[in-house]
Amino acid sequence: MRVDLLSAASLNGLVTMGRGRSSYDVIEYLPPIPPEFWAVKAEIRRRHDAVLIGTNTVLTNDPTMASHGSAEHRVVRATLDRTGRIPRHFRFFDGSVRTLIGVTGATPPDYLQFLEERGVEAVPCGAPEEESKADLRLFLEGLEAKGIRSVVCEGGGILSRALLDQGLLGDIHVLVLPVILDGGSVNLFEGAGMPVPLKLEGMERVWEAVVLRYSIR
């Protein structure tokens, strides 16, 4: 299983206007974004079998994660939701594309039944030492068992940090936006951690943004 990261971030490495704010709010402070910018993001998504986002990102953005779909690329989206926090009217449950959600022993039975009724594939990923907690590695193994060989994670910062700390990340794609955000907002990699050396693998200017690709040394 290959797991890469894709995220748009401000020049000072932040991904939202503030905690609990949607990442879409940043757009109103940017110059008009041309189609070629979104095309770069879509092309990176299409290199992978599935797009993965964290539960908090689903809750704040209510995304479809399906804008990159095409006749040649079948969209697959995934997240973890061990306690059934995602509201049942959210677009993640609209049935438009294949959807997988990580669950554990703490997941409410009625939520599991709801997922089954909506055609959402539940992926058991309870940690061996504590079944109520989600184990990222087990979740990725569960995705792989369902035919998904590569995933691009689009955050948020908590999930990105967890993947980094557990040595699960491959390439890191950062779309550096022409904006500086409040330093108290959500970081690209949220929380404390050890320094991680990177190697620059690619760099491209698109519009007023810079697309960087790093690998972990």
N, C-alpha and C positions, 0 to 999 in steps of 0.2 A: 504494500500500500504506500503510495506516494502522497504526501500532504504538503501542499504549498500554501503560502499566505498571500492574499491580495487585499490591499487597503488603501483608501485615499486618506491623506493626513495633511494637516497644516504644516507650514515651514518649521514650527516648533514641536511637531510630532504628536499633535492632538487630533482626535477623530470626531469630536462633537463640540457643540457650542457650550455644553455644560452637562453635568450628570443628570441622567433622566431625560435628556433632550435627544430628539431624533437627529441622525447625521444629515438628514435632508435639509435641516435648518441652515446649514452652512452655505447652501447654494445661493441664497438671497444676498450674500455679501460678496459674491464672486462676479466677475464680468460674465456676459452670456457665454454659456458653455457650448462649443460647437459639436456636431455629431461625431467628429473624429476622436474626441476624447472618450465618449461612451463606447465607440467602436473598439478602442484599445482594451477597455475593461471587459467587453463582451468576448473579445478574441482570447484573452487569458482564461476566462471562464470555460470557453469551449475546448481548451486543451485538457480539461479534466472531466471525469465521469460524473462528478457531483459537486454542488456548492454547499458548504457547511457554514452555519452561523450559530452564534450563541443564543441562549434563551432570552437574555436581556435585550439583545438586538432585535429579536422578533417582537418582544413586548413594546419597545420604544418606536420601532419603524413600521410594524405591520407590513412587511415586504412580501412580494410574490417570489423574488429571486428567480424570475423566469424571463426577464427581458432579453436574454441572450439566445433564446430558443430559435431554432431554424429548422428547415426541412431536413438538414443534414445532421442536426444535433438535438437529441432528445434531452430535455431538461430533467435533472434529478436534484432535489434539494433535501437537506438534512439538518437536524438540530437535536439537542438533548432537552428533555423536559421530564425529569424524574418525579415531580410532584404535580404535574398537570396544571401548570400556571398559565399556559397560553389560552386566552379566551377562545371559545369554540366558534365564534363568528369571524375569527381572523382569517386573512387570505391564505395563510399556510395550509388551511383545511379546505380550500376551494375546489379540490379535486382536479385542478387543471393540469398538474404534472405529477410525476411519481414523487412521493414524499416519504421520508423515513425519520423516525424519532426514537432517540435513545431513552429507554425506560429501565427502572430498577424495581427492587422489592418494595420500595416506598410509593410506587405509582398507584394511585387510586384505581380500583377495579372498574368503576364507572367510566373513568377516562380511557382505560384500555379498551373498553367496549366501544366507546365513542370513536377511537382511532380505527378500530376494525370496521365499524359502520361506514366511516368516511374513506375507507380504502387506504389508510395510512399504515405503512409497515412499521411495527414496533420492533426495536432492536434491543434485546436484553443486554445490559452492560453494568450490572451491579458489581461492585468491588467484592472480591472474594472474602476480604477481612470484615467488610461491613456492607451487606447487600443493599442497604438503602442509599449508599453513595454511588455515584457514577464513576466508572473507570474508563478514561478516554481511550486507552489502548484496546480494551475489550470492545468498546464501541466501534473503533476503526476496524478491528478484526471482524466484527459483525457485519459491517458494511461490505467488507471484502468478500465475506461468505455469500453475500447477496449479489455478487458480480461487479461491485464497484472497486476499481483498481487504483483510482486516483481521485483526490479531493482537493478543492481549493477552499480555504477558510477565509471568510470575510469578516472575522471578528465576532464580537467586540473584543475589547482589550483584555478581559478576564480569560476568555477562551484562548486568545492568541498567546498570552503569557503561559497558560497551562501547557499548551502544545510545545512552546519553546523550552520550558523548564523540564519537560519529560523527554526531550530529545526527539520529538516527532516531526519537526518541521524540515522541509527540504528548501526550496527557493522562497525568498521573500520579495514580493512585488509591491512597491510603494509608489503611489501616484501622489507626488508632492504638489499640493495646491498652493496658489498664490494668495495666501492669507495667513495671518497670525492670530491664534485663538487664545482665550483666557487660560492661563497656566494651571488653573484648578480643574480643568476639564478632564475628560477621559483620555488617557495615554494610549498610544498604539499598542504598547505592552503594559498593561495595568498591573501595578503592584511591585513589590521588591523582588530582586533577583540578582544573580551574579552577572558580571560582564560577559558578553558573548561576542567573540570576534567574528567578523563577516568578511566576505570577499565580493567585491563588485564584479558582477558578471555582465551587466548591460546597462546602458543609459540612453534615453531618447527624450527629446523635447516634443511635446504634443500640446499645441495651443500655448497657454501661459504656464503649463504644468511640466514637471519632469517625471518621467517614468524610470524608476530605478529597480534593478533586479540584483539581489544579493543571494549568495549561498552561505551556509554556515561552515566555518572552517573546522 
